[in-house]
């Protein structure tokens, strides 16, 4: 009997070890490793910036239409806020007058890819081609260098970030999603942003959201009243001497 119990004990221990190993490997490859073990083995884009200063960045993805873009620009101008606009190549080529208008208003422009595809499915060569051609389209209008890149759909993998980095781009995500593309009411958009921000937040919005412009006065005035200021992403993020936590937050080393 003692022998049988000993064998059963060995089997249980073995099964437990296998299970722990499987879970560890699963966590490692899913990115959850960073959550469970306190360090990341994956490359991460910048979701936000670790700072005690009450500063945030507004960003707008440009892929479809322009019907509400002038209203957004008017609100930003009225409030004296400079934002970051990520533009897809086909949008840039269709609306060069808006690209110039946005740049001339003092806003920062980054690339949002050439074709708005899921770029983690592309080869390194295809990724480089998307980044190069989309940036060239923007630079041909603005004359300024493109340094920031936001992947469509927030979709990325190690190769995408490594390729972007090799080509001279910083990959940018967000930690506050306005969900303005869902045509939420202006109040709902504003509350999502206001309740979600922290010092160093990057806010995601879209250039053609139905109620985006309408939400901006509430967002900007409320955050200003709480002591926040606004900067373009390129002026918010750290360029050197930093690490990125498992939640994508930059921290100075």
Secondary structure, 3 states (H helix, E strand, C coil): CHHHHHHHHHHHHHHHHHHHHHHHHHHHHHCCHHHHHCCCCCCCCECEECCCCCEEEEEEEECCCCCCHHHHHHHHHHHCCCCEEEECHHHHHHCHHHHHHHHHCCCEEEECCCCCCCHHHCCHHHHHHHHHHHHHHHHHHHCCCCCEECCHHHCCCHHHHHHHHHCCCEEECCCEECCHHHCCCHHHHHHHHHHHCCCCEEEEEECCCCCHHHHHHHHHHHHHHCCCEECCHHHHCCCCCEEECCCCEEEEC
